[in-house]
Amino acid sequence: MLNCYKPYTIEPSEIRNNIMSRDFWVAHNGQHTGPTFVENAGDGQSELRREAYKHINNWRGCVDAGANVGMWTRNLMKDFEIVHCFEPNPIFAECWKKNIPADQNAILHEVGLGDIESTATFHEPLHQMLDRTPGSIQIKTLDSFELTNIDFIKIDVDGYEDLLMKGAVETVTNNSPVINIEMKRAKRPHVVRVAEDILKKLGYKIKKRTKSDEVWLKSL
């Protein structure tokens, strides 16, 4: 049954051990107060993923920046050797842990990604958008993790794309991954312009735009 909410009616391990499932623990702002189990919650934006996958040649490691509750993660871990996930919202991170097997090939880093090591805040517990004022949420740069063999980066960080890209220059330069990045051009023109300028300076060109997501590839 679609969108059948069943709060805490099933053990997390039953979901985590089935990475093919469309059932997820979620926490939607305005609907929930905490992790809630939803049957057939989604497929992790399969249309966007299929478009990005067309351009990936190697399947070693990837980054899921803005992992949320793990819908992309669950699919990425089937295709890549290792998935590095970043989710700063503690409630979404709790859902992620309920959805993703702890003993497999996905690693959760409970931090936001920005241009420097700093802090930020969420104005409400279930907000996806980080406010740039100092707070309780830890921010690190992607470069500080010194990741190697990264063939794909998915970025969906709700207005933090510019700061994330500033802190990811070395990672992108050293790995030349395919990048799927949310670019809300009408809503956040400054954020998009900064992120786009960094990508272009790194030798990237936009290949495809689907909805508000764009696939960027390193020019040959």
N, C-alpha and C positions, 0 to 999 in steps of 0.2 A: 504494500500500500504506500503511495507516495506521501512524503512529508508527514509521516506518522510519528509524533513525538512521544518517546517513551523514556522519560528521565530515569536514569540509573536502574533500568530493568534487566540489564545484561552485564555480565562481568567484562571488564575491559579486555582481558586476555582473549576472549572469544572473538573480538573484533581484530585485535592486533595480529592474531595468528592467521587471519584471512586477508592477505594483501590484495586479493582480487575483488573484495567486497566494495559495494557502493554505499555501505552503511558507515556512518561516522558519528563520533561525538563532536558536537559543534557548540558555539556560543554566539548567537546573533544579537547585536545591539538592538534593544527595543523589543526583543522577543523572549530572551532568556536572562537569567541572573547568574548562571554558571553552566558548566558542561552538561549538555543534554544529548541523549542518543536519538539519532534520526535515521530511520530506514530510507534507503535509496536517496541519500542526500546529494549525490552528484558524482561526476566522473573526473573532477579536477581539471575543468576547462580543456577537455580533450581536443577541441578544434584548434586552440592556440598551440597546444603541444604538438599536434600532428604537423602543423605548419613549420614549427621550429625544427622538428626532427628531420625534415626533408634535407636539411643542410648540415647535419652532424655526421662526421666520418668516423670518429673514434668515440668509444663509450666507456672511458675509464672513470673519471670523476666529474661531478657536477655540483653546482651550488643552487640551493633553493632559498633565495633571499626574500623574506616575507612569507615564511612557510605556513603561517596561520595554523590551521588544525591538521595539516598534513595531506590535503587532497592531492596536490602536485607530488608531494613526497612519495606517497604510496605508489604512484605510477613511475616516478623516476627511479625508485629503488629496484624496480623490475628490469630496468634497461641499462643502468649504470653500475659499475663496480662499487662505487662509494658515493653517497649523497651527503653533502655538508649543508645542514639546514640552520637558518637563523630566524628566530622569532622572539621579539622582546616582550610581547604581552603575556603576562604570567598565566592568564586564564586560557588563552589560545595554546600556550605551551603545555598546559595541563591536558587539554584535549588532544594535542599532538601525541603526547605520551600514551594516551589511551588508545590511539588509532594505529600507532606504528610499533612493530615488534622491537623490543629492546635489544635482542640478540642478533640482529641482522645488519644490513649495510647502510643504515642511515644514522647520522650523528646530529643531535640537536645542540646548538649553541644558543643559550637564552639571553641574547644581546641584540641590540639594534646595530645597524651598520651605517657609519657616517664618515666624516672627513678627518676627525681626530678622536682620540679617546676622551670621552666626556659623558654627560648624562642628559636625559630628556625626560619627558613626562607624558602620560596619557591623562586627559582631562576627565575621562570617564572609564570605568573598568573594561568595557567592551569596545572601546574605540580602536579602530585600526590605524588611525593617523597619529603619529607622534607629534607632540608639540615641541618646538625647538628650545623651550626654556628649560633650565636645569631642574632635575627631579630625581626620581628613584630608579629610572631605567638606565642601565649601563649601555653606553655606545662605544663600539670599537671600530677600527678600520678593517676592511676585508684583507688588506695587505698584511696586517699584523698576524694573521693566521698562517702566512707563508705556504699557501696551498699549491700543490703541484699536480700535473696531469689532469687539469680541469678542462673539459671539452665543451661544457655547456653551463651557462649562468642564466637562471630565471630570476628576474627582479620585479617584485610587486610590493612596493613599500610606501605607497600612498603619500606621495609628496616629499619623500626623502631621497628620491632618485639622484638628485644633483649631488647631495652630500655623500651618498654611497659611492657614486662614480669617482668623486675626488679622492676617496680613500681606497680605490680599487685599481689604480693605474698600474701598479707593479704586477698585480695578479693578472690583469688583462694582457699586459705587455708580454709577460713570461709564458702565458698559456694560449693566447689567441683563441679563446672559446667562441662558439656561437652564443649570442646574447639575445634573450627574449626579455624586453623591458617594457613596462607599462609607461606610456607617454600620453598623458592627458593634455593635449596641446591647447585646447580652448580653456580648460579649467585652470591649468598651472603652466602658463607660457614661460615664465622665468625659469622654473624648475626644469622644464623640457629643454629650453635653450642651453642651459649650462650643461646638462647631461649630454645633449647632442654635440655640443662643441668639444667636449672631452672625447667622445667616441670618434669624432672626425679626426681629431689630432692624433689619435691612436691608430689611424688608418682604417677605420671602419666605415661602412656604407650601409644604409638601410636597404633591406631586401624585400620586406613585405610588412604591410600593416593590416592587422585583423582586429576590428573593434578598436580598442585603445592600446593594444599591444603591438610592438614592433620587433621584428627580427633584424638584427644587425650582424653583418659578417665582416671579417678582416679582408681587406682588399688584397688581391694577389699582386 
